[in-house]
Amino acid sequence: MAKNKERRPLTPAEDLRRLAEERARLKMAAITPSPSLADAQRLVHELEVHQIELEMQNAELLNTRDELEISRNKYSELFDFAPIGYFVLDAQTRIREINQAGAQMLEIERSLLTDKPFSRFIADDEERRKFTDHLKSVRREQGVHRCEIRIRKNDGTLFHGLLQSDAVTNSDCQEGCILISIMDVTDKWQLRMELQKAHDELESAVRERTAELIRSNAQLSLEIEEHKNARASLKGAYTQIKQLSEKLQEENIQLQMDLSRESNFGEIIGHSNAMQYVFFRIEQVAPQDATVLLLGETGTGKGLVARAIHNRSARKTRPMITVNCTALPGNLIESELFGREKGAFTGASARQMGRFELANGGTIFLDEIGEMPQDLQCKLLRVIQDGEFERLGSPHTIKVDVRIIAASNRNLEEEIRAGRFREDLFYRLNVFPITIPPLRQRKEDIPLLVNYFVAKYNKKIGKKIADVSKETLNTLAQYHWPGNVRELESVIERAIITSQGTTLRIQDRLTGLKKPEGEIDIKALADLERDHILKVLQKTNWRIEGEKGAAILLGLNASTLRARMRKFGLRRN
């Protein structure tokens, strides 16, 4: 078992002895021992072994000494050429060791500094006391201590040195020795002094400026006292500002009312050709200031079209004031439109601004203009022509800059023939007419509208209707919709309330599935637009731009006309 164990490695001393014994055996092997000299040979053998061991140990010590000498020289160079001055002081503060950088700081040879008291290089007595206190704290407390003192060079010049000191004890320096590193911080001290000087100068400048401001404040107080006498001349301006403030306040109230009033649709919805043509007409007229007349049945969304025109115009940052001519009593519509002065009639207890004044700089939307009394139609015509009017009870003329958008669900030409609407007012309003198609002429938009209203009233009522069957959509598409989109919205709202589960079910008995008698099929507006563009292009010999081009005749930009030609597939043969 012992033979299988691994042998322990020999120590250096055992290895040396083994080598010495081997050499001794080789020497003794050459000598033939005699029985009488056995003891002497054994002693000689042991002496030779010890001698070889000593020789080998001596060689190893010489190698170690050489390595230590090389290491000492290396660290001595690092110590001497360090960028910081290093000093080793004994208990009496005499210099025991110093590196080359320290000697260069003091501008004295290293050999002349040994055993010299370090205090002789300190600038004055006050700095020596500071240095003495510094050494006491180093001896009293462990760790590195810092101190800044002025040190005198050999030529008498001074520099500021930053000392970092620590107590050390080694074989060369017994108890009480201190290792000190010194850095020349004269430049930093000068910068600190300059900064302090600048700070003092700034403080002085602040004091002077403060005194100057106090004098200026006194002068300003005198001027304010003098200006008090001119306050009377500013009363007129103050009154005008107050009036403008009242106007802005009333305008803001009207805007808040308009914004809080929910529209029937929330936005214009549709992708049918008829609605695309309406969108095209809106894009044409919105950037202009032309008067717009919106025609269409009740519930088709004339108010939304008016809002879209205003929002795409240059007046979009100003208010859009809506006036429903059917909602105002006949005896009050004039004061609502043009305003009144206090006491203009019984019950007029305060001055009121009219809708036209509130809409100054913006847009006024006259809904159901066909319901306006004839005596007011003449005044409205004057506002459209001249942009001026008078408040009730006031002789002063007021000028406004207002864009007018009017709407009617009546046939105004029939109203003119019946003597209920002024012909000249109609021509003033009919500058740019836009006819909004009824829902029965754009039934391809019904699925979009249904989805929109389902999402709207799901959120409002708290239902989760997710499906609309094809049967329901077919039923809705076959209905004639005399109330147009407004009626469709009411039907969807009721259906969401009564539907159980997640499928929309129409429980209304929708009547009027057949077309009314006398209604005939007409060509789609998109087809009419295509035919009209084609006729104009043929008339101009397919010339698009220029004074005699088709774009000018159609009132379009050349790029817009080209886009319409691509849409309708119009190309010159």
VOGU-3710 file (C-alpha; in Angstrom, 3 decimals, decimal comma):
1> maknkerrpl> 0,000/0,000/0,000  2,845/2,406/0,866  4,494/1,797/-2,491  1,372/3,088/-4,256  1,384/6,402/-2,410  2,790/9,417/-4,224  6,148/10,678/-2,967  6,186/14,069/-1,200  8,138/16,765/-3,170  11,496/17,734/-1,628
11> tpaedlrrla> 12,019/21,143/-0,031  14,863/23,354/-1,373  17,040/22,468/1,651  16,425/18,732/1,232  17,165/19,032/-2,458  20,468/20,818/-1,709  21,457/18,124/0,803  20,612/15,390/-1,690  22,855/17,030/-4,316  25,648/17,440/-1,752
21> eerarlkmaa> 25,462/13,773/-0,720  25,508/12,701/-4,349  28,677/14,700/-5,011  30,295/13,339/-1,828  29,540/9,700/-2,841  31,097/10,351/-6,250  34,273/11,604/-4,569  34,375/8,727/-2,078  33,739/6,212/-4,786  37,212/6,951/-6,173
31> itpspslada> 38,789/6,221/-2,776  39,140/2,570/-1,751  38,324/2,608/1,977  40,279/0,476/4,315  38,575/-1,116/7,231  40,759/0,811/9,638  39,784/4,207/8,275  35,970/3,785/8,192  35,210/6,266/10,924  37,522/8,903/9,489
41> qrlvhelevh> 36,009/8,537/6,031  32,492/8,913/7,462  33,478/12,191/9,151  35,189/13,456/6,012  32,049/12,579/4,024  29,783/14,596/6,346  32,146/17,597/6,261  32,207/17,599/2,500  28,415/17,438/2,398  28,158/20,464/4,725
51> qielemqnae> 30,697/22,371/2,677  28,784/21,799/-0,565  25,556/22,894/1,129  27,167/26,111/2,303  28,568/26,830/-1,161  25,187/26,345/-2,794  23,390/28,491/-0,165  26,027/31,192/-0,631  25,399/31,187/-4,400  21,643/31,463/-3,848
61> llntrdelei> 22,149/34,375/-1,441  24,328/36,192/-3,978  21,588/35,856/-6,611  18,991/37,146/-4,188  21,210/40,098/-3,293  21,640/40,988/-6,969  17,855/40,868/-7,510  17,264/43,030/-4,471  19,860/45,504/-5,713  18,135/45,742/-9,104
71> srnkyselfd> 14,737/46,193/-7,443  16,160/48,816/-5,073  17,669/50,773/-7,957  14,352/50,620/-9,859  12,309/51,936/-6,931  14,996/54,451/-6,131  14,605/55,898/-9,630  10,840/56,036/-9,233  11,263/57,762/-5,882  13,825/60,261/-7,198
81> fapigyfvld> 12,015/61,257/-10,382  8,479/61,397/-9,010  6,722/64,732/-9,855  6,102/65,319/-6,128  8,695/66,165/-3,532  9,083/63,496/-0,832  10,744/64,208/2,525  11,382/61,888/5,476  11,788/63,799/8,754  12,997/62,316/12,032
91> aqtrireinq> 11,600/63,109/15,474  13,597/66,396/15,570  12,171/67,385/12,102  15,579/66,963/10,489  15,615/65,766/6,902  16,649/62,113/6,778  15,730/61,403/3,127  14,647/63,498/0,166  13,986/62,677/-3,492  15,267/64,569/-6,522
101> agaqmleier> 11,978/66,453/-7,012  12,106/67,733/-3,406  15,672/68,973/-3,840  14,697/70,760/-7,067  11,794/72,450/-5,253  14,221/73,932/-2,735  16,889/74,451/-5,464  19,586/72,767/-3,280  21,632/69,643/-3,913  20,375/66,534/-2,165
111> slltdkpfsr> 23,649/65,905/-0,353  23,461/69,356/1,300  19,948/68,759/2,644  20,647/65,663/4,730  20,324/66,294/8,494  19,171/69,893/7,841  16,120/71,024/9,895  13,124/71,409/7,618  11,915/74,475/9,566  14,739/76,621/8,107
121> fiaddeerrk> 12,958/76,492/4,735  9,616/77,726/6,108  8,841/81,347/5,259  8,242/82,969/8,692  7,337/82,322/12,324  3,583/82,217/11,683  4,052/79,530/9,026  6,400/77,596/11,398  3,703/77,581/14,097  1,238/76,247/11,549
131> ftdhlksvrr> 3,760/73,533/10,554  4,370/72,582/14,212  0,627/72,195/14,846  0,429/70,109/11,702  3,134/67,705/12,938  1,399/67,370/16,296  -1,842/66,303/14,640  0,088/63,802/12,461  1,697/62,184/15,515  -1,556/62,271/17,488
141> eqgvhrceir> -3,928/60,780/14,876  -3,352/58,099/12,285  -3,923/58,758/8,623  -2,871/61,364/6,094  -3,041/65,018/7,217  -2,945/68,049/4,920  -1,556/71,500/5,425  -0,674/74,459/3,183  2,318/76,668/4,074  4,702/79,028/2,337
151> irkndgtlfh> 8,168/77,586/1,731  11,334/79,546/0,957  13,712/78,366/-1,768  17,488/78,629/-1,591  17,397/81,896/-3,583  14,868/83,465/-1,175  11,778/83,185/-3,381  8,631/81,748/-1,861  6,124/79,224/-3,114  2,925/77,739/-1,674
161> gllqsdavtn> 3,303/74,087/-0,850  0,515/71,591/-0,129  1,804/69,099/2,471  0,390/65,595/2,949  1,977/63,904/5,968  1,806/60,523/7,658  3,758/58,980/10,529  5,931/55,957/9,526  8,130/53,445/11,324  10,687/51,139/9,641
171> sdcqegcili> 14,151/49,722/10,221  15,872/52,894/9,016  13,543/55,342/10,759  12,361/54,498/14,234  9,443/55,968/16,122  8,728/59,652/15,358  9,589/59,651/11,644  7,170/61,439/9,305  6,821/61,034/5,541  5,816/64,295/3,829
181> simdvtdkwq> 4,837/64,852/0,191  4,891/68,433/-1,104  3,133/69,836/-4,190  3,718/73,344/-5,545  0,236/74,957/-5,598  1,363/78,523/-6,176  -0,656/78,801/-9,412  -3,819/77,581/-7,693  -3,232/80,017/-4,829  -2,841/82,892/-7,301
191> lrmelqkahd> -6,051/81,878/-9,057  -7,811/81,777/-5,706  -6,550/85,232/-4,876  -7,659/86,550/-8,284  -11,074/84,992/-7,772  -11,367/86,611/-4,361  -10,327/89,937/-5,864  -12,950/89,587/-8,615  -15,551/88,709/-5,987  -14,664/91,812/-3,980
201> elesavrert> -14,853/93,967/-7,108  -18,234/92,447/-7,955  -19,512/93,162/-4,455  -18,363/96,745/-4,820  -20,049/97,054/-8,229  -23,277/95,616/-6,790  -23,242/98,153/-3,970  -22,686/100,978/-6,443  -25,430/99,690/-8,755  -27,804/99,327/-5,829
211> aelirsnaql> -27,206/102,914/-4,845  -27,789/103,977/-8,452  -31,054/101,993/-8,603  -32,217/103,618/-5,383  -31,623/107,032/-6,943  -33,421/105,920/-10,142  -36,321/104,606/-8,089  -36,645/107,934/-6,352  -36,666/109,670/-9,746  -39,252/107,212/-11,036
221> sleieehkna> -41,457/107,884/-8,028  -41,394/111,572/-8,927  -42,362/110,771/-12,520  -45,221/108,537/-11,351  -46,472/111,377/-9,225  -46,417/113,631/-12,267  -48,243/111,092/-14,410  -51,122/110,910/-11,961  -52,324/114,193/-13,381  -52,711/112,564/-16,846
231> raslkgaytq> -55,119/109,838/-15,726  -58,160/111,821/-16,752  -57,115/111,670/-20,406  -57,001/107,874/-20,257  -60,635/107,399/-19,163  -61,849/107,291/-22,751  -59,345/104,584/-23,633  -60,334/102,662/-20,519  -63,990/102,785/-21,530  -63,144/101,447/-24,979
241> ikqlseklqe> -61,076/98,657/-23,484  -63,979/97,776/-21,206  -66,322/97,565/-24,197  -63,874/95,318/-26,044  -63,576/93,163/-22,954  -67,354/92,790/-22,802  -67,402/91,878/-26,481  -64,732/89,241/-25,983  -66,580/87,871/-22,967  -69,847/87,564/-24,872
251> eniqlqmdls> -67,985/86,083/-27,820  -66,374/83,550/-25,521  -69,762/82,624/-24,024  -71,171/82,124/-27,504  -68,157/79,990/-28,473  -68,549/77,857/-25,376  -72,212/77,370/-26,176  -71,393/76,374/-29,748  -68,653/73,977/-28,641  -70,814/72,388/-25,960
261> resnfgeiig> -73,674/71,849/-28,420  -73,288/68,353/-29,800  -73,856/67,970/-33,511  -75,920/65,208/-35,025  -72,961/63,382/-36,563  -69,744/64,524/-34,899  -68,112/64,496/-38,341  -69,074/64,105/-41,970  -69,178/60,420/-42,876  -69,455/59,014/-46,354
271> hsnamqyvff> -67,575/57,553/-49,273  -70,283/57,600/-51,922  -69,793/59,516/-55,148  -72,426/62,030/-54,064  -70,543/62,827/-50,828  -67,201/62,856/-52,613  -68,577/65,601/-54,833  -69,696/67,541/-51,722  -66,175/67,205/-50,311  -64,785/68,458/-53,609
281> rieqvapqda> -67,048/71,519/-53,497  -66,009/72,210/-49,886  -62,332/72,127/-50,874  -63,072/74,564/-53,706  -64,841/77,235/-51,703  -63,333/76,924/-48,202  -60,160/79,024/-48,835  -62,260/81,824/-50,396  -64,483/84,388/-48,648  -67,416/83,799/-50,988
291> tvlllgetgt> -70,929/83,449/-49,583  -72,081/79,815/-49,564  -75,672/78,551/-49,800  -76,242/75,008/-48,502  -79,308/73,279/-49,840  -80,731/69,963/-48,734  -83,446/68,242/-46,788  -83,712/68,322/-43,028  -81,230/66,044/-41,333  -78,704/65,829/-44,173
301> gkglvaraih> -75,917/67,556/-42,222  -75,863/71,139/-43,480  -74,475/72,338/-40,154  -71,556/69,921/-40,397  -70,751/71,097/-43,912  -70,806/74,714/-42,708  -68,405/73,824/-39,869  -66,098/71,993/-42,314  -65,978/75,068/-44,609  -65,155/77,339/-41,674
311> nrsarktrpm> -62,449/75,012/-40,291  -60,697/74,892/-43,681  -60,803/78,659/-44,220  -58,411/81,419/-43,225  -60,963/82,427/-40,549  -60,697/79,170/-38,602  -58,984/80,892/-35,652  -61,969/83,228/-35,292  -65,453/82,201/-34,101  -68,212/80,601/-36,139
321> itvnctalpg> -71,571/81,884/-34,856  -74,652/79,792/-35,625  -78,117/81,372/-35,896  -81,150/79,086/-36,247  -83,706/81,349/-37,860  -86,586/79,018/-36,935  -85,665/78,911/-33,226  -85,843/82,695/-32,698  -89,144/84,517/-32,231  -89,932/86,962/-35,005
331> nlieselfgr> -89,918/89,964/-32,640  -86,454/89,068/-31,281  -84,539/87,879/-34,334  -83,511/91,429/-35,309  -82,019/92,189/-31,874  -80,308/88,778/-31,861  -78,727/89,394/-35,253  -77,799/93,064/-34,947  -77,867/93,749/-31,202  -79,717/96,362/-29,163
341> ekgaftgasa> -79,087/99,311/-26,922  -80,396/99,590/-23,396  -84,036/100,696/-23,490  -84,458/99,979/-27,210  -87,767/98,282/-26,360  -89,677/97,131/-23,326  -87,602/94,581/-21,437  -84,269/95,669/-22,953  -82,608/96,351/-19,611  -79,012/96,146/-20,893
351> rqmgrfelan> -77,043/96,660/-24,066  -76,540/93,462/-26,055  -74,178/92,714/-28,909  -75,645/91,003/-31,954  -74,511/87,793/-33,596  -72,891/89,678/-36,480  -70,686/91,640/-34,045  -69,712/88,435/-32,274  -68,798/86,852/-35,618  -66,632/89,805/-36,706
361> ggtifldeig> -63,531/88,398/-38,380  -65,079/84,928/-38,488  -68,104/83,175/-39,972  -71,847/83,396/-39,328  -74,036/80,415/-40,235  -77,664/81,330/-40,935  -79,519/78,035/-40,693  -82,984/77,780/-42,272  -82,638/81,189/-43,944  -85,944/80,620/-45,720
371> empqdlqckl> -87,748/81,184/-42,391  -86,409/84,757/-41,987  -89,122/87,452/-41,965  -89,243/89,633/-45,067  -88,666/92,883/-43,172  -85,292/91,518/-41,963  -84,290/90,189/-45,374  -83,663/93,766/-46,550  -81,331/94,468/-43,568  -79,523/91,182/-44,163
381> lrviqdgefe> -79,044/92,151/-47,805  -77,403/95,400/-46,657  -75,009/93,521/-44,368  -74,024/91,199/-47,219  -73,514/94,096/-49,656  -71,898/96,763/-47,425  -70,891/94,921/-44,239  -72,630/97,466/-41,985  -75,758/97,780/-39,827  -77,132/99,619/-36,757
391> rlgsphtikv> -78,124/98,219/-33,414  -81,723/98,561/-32,340  -82,085/101,908/-30,608  -78,740/103,272/-31,874  -78,077/105,673/-34,780  -74,408/104,643/-35,046  -73,363/102,433/-37,958  -71,244/99,375/-37,172  -68,997/97,799/-39,792  -68,085/94,114/-39,623
401> dvriiaasnr> -66,039/91,636/-41,668  -68,081/88,442/-41,658  -68,282/85,494/-44,020  -71,871/84,291/-44,488  -72,907/80,674/-44,909  -76,653/80,186/-45,285  -78,679/76,974/-45,342  -82,237/76,076/-46,241  -84,311/72,943/-46,615  -86,868/74,817/-48,703
411> nleeeiragr> -86,866/75,450/-52,426  -86,007/79,147/-52,319  -86,959/79,680/-55,969  -90,492/78,523/-55,153  -90,447/80,806/-52,110  -89,523/83,708/-54,415  -92,426/82,897/-56,750  -94,737/82,730/-53,742  -93,511/86,187/-52,613  -92,054/84,942/-49,301
421> fredlfyrln> -88,349/85,449/-50,139  -86,557/88,367/-51,763  -85,106/87,605/-55,159  -82,150/89,999/-54,740  -81,246/88,363/-51,406  -81,348/84,938/-53,060  -78,886/86,047/-55,723  -76,586/87,443/-53,023  -76,687/84,165/-51,098  -76,489/81,866/-54,128
431> vfpitipplr> -72,880/82,756/-55,001  -71,627/79,212/-54,402  -74,422/76,704/-53,837  -73,758/73,223/-52,473  -76,549/70,654/-52,549  -76,225/67,989/-49,883  -77,768/64,720/-51,082  -80,427/62,952/-49,007  -79,602/59,618/-47,456  -81,723/57,701/-49,957
441> qrkedipllv> -79,359/58,895/-52,742  -76,247/57,655/-50,982  -77,342/54,384/-49,420  -73,825/52,945/-49,806  -72,911/55,182/-46,841  -75,493/53,537/-44,536  -73,113/50,768/-43,243  -70,509/53,414/-42,343  -73,085/55,547/-40,550  -74,505/52,531/-38,701
451> nyfvakynkk> -71,062/51,494/-37,446  -70,343/55,071/-36,358  -73,614/55,429/-34,417  -73,248/51,976/-32,841  -69,788/52,919/-31,525  -71,060/56,310/-30,349  -74,037/54,988/-28,371  -72,189/51,920/-27,092  -69,912/54,338/-25,293  -72,744/56,637/-24,233
461> igkkiadvsk> -75,205/53,975/-23,043  -72,679/51,376/-21,892  -73,713/48,591/-24,258  -71,402/46,218/-26,141  -73,121/45,813/-29,506  -70,522/44,264/-31,817  -72,468/42,742/-34,740  -74,896/44,109/-37,296  -76,534/41,417/-39,407  -76,838/41,648/-43,172
471> etlntlaqyh> -80,607/41,387/-42,810  -80,614/44,511/-40,635  -78,439/46,395/-43,113  -80,692/45,346/-45,987  -83,740/46,562/-44,085  -82,079/49,906/-43,425  -80,973/50,203/-47,055  -84,526/49,619/-48,384  -86,060/52,320/-46,196  -86,670/55,737/-47,821
481> wpgnvreles> -85,387/57,797/-44,814  -87,478/60,963/-44,994  -85,634/62,225/-41,906  -82,242/61,379/-43,460  -79,213/60,831/-41,222  -80,932/62,352/-38,181  -83,670/59,746/-38,422  -81,101/56,969/-38,920  -79,305/58,050/-35,753  -82,531/57,953/-33,733
491> vieraiitsq> -83,357/54,461/-35,051  -79,852/53,159/-34,140  -80,020/54,689/-30,659  -83,383/53,039/-29,944  -82,147/49,726/-31,353  -79,070/49,768/-29,073  -81,292/50,417/-26,043  -83,703/47,555/-26,891  -81,208/45,009/-28,280  -80,242/42,080/-26,055
501> gttlriqdrl> -76,778/40,544/-26,370  -74,143/41,763/-28,789  -76,162/41,826/-32,046  -78,046/44,934/-33,201  -81,729/44,282/-33,808  -84,101/46,811/-35,396  -87,524/46,622/-33,788  -88,964/49,793/-35,421  -91,621/49,252/-38,048  -89,939/51,130/-40,880
511> tglkkpegei> -92,546/52,271/-43,406  -92,083/53,958/-46,734  -89,932/51,238/-48,286  -91,079/52,249/-51,762  -90,039/55,373/-53,583  -92,491/58,251/-53,366  -94,611/58,773/-56,406  -93,161/61,264/-58,810  -89,519/60,546/-57,841  -87,391/59,660/-60,857
521> dikaladler> -83,850/58,340/-61,147  -81,284/61,010/-61,876  -77,681/60,797/-62,985  -75,103/60,627/-60,190  -73,347/63,874/-59,326  -69,980/62,284/-60,081  -71,179/61,454/-63,596  -72,425/64,999/-64,034  -69,033/66,306/-62,895  -67,220/63,999/-65,344
531> dhilkvlqkt> -69,433/65,084/-68,231  -68,973/68,748/-67,369  -65,162/68,470/-67,161  -65,110/66,575/-70,451  -67,183/69,290/-72,191  -64,908/72,073/-70,920  -61,772/70,162/-72,008  -63,244/69,661/-75,480  -64,176/73,334/-75,621  -60,585/74,405/-74,772
541> nwriegekga> -59,121/71,777/-77,104  -57,774/69,908/-74,048  -55,751/72,897/-72,886  -55,455/72,775/-69,082  -53,387/75,795/-67,982  -53,313/79,418/-69,077  -55,913/82,163/-69,381  -57,976/80,137/-71,848  -57,344/76,792/-70,178  -59,947/74,495/-68,693
551> aillglnast> -58,687/75,001/-65,122  -59,611/78,715/-65,187  -63,068/78,012/-66,614  -63,744/75,336/-63,993  -62,365/77,443/-61,132  -59,778/74,779/-60,231  -56,048/74,602/-59,818  -54,319/72,887/-62,731  -53,022/70,140/-60,433  -56,538/69,544/-59,049
561> lrarmrkfgl> -57,957/69,316/-62,570  -55,302/66,765/-63,562  -56,182/64,704/-60,482  -59,870/64,766/-61,454  -58,976/63,708/-65,013  -57,008/60,727/-63,662  -59,911/59,841/-61,350  -62,481/59,837/-64,171  -60,113/58,310/-66,733  -60,293/61,346/-69,046
571> rrn> -57,512/61,223/-71,642  -57,111/62,979/-74,966  -57,323/60,587/-77,938
//
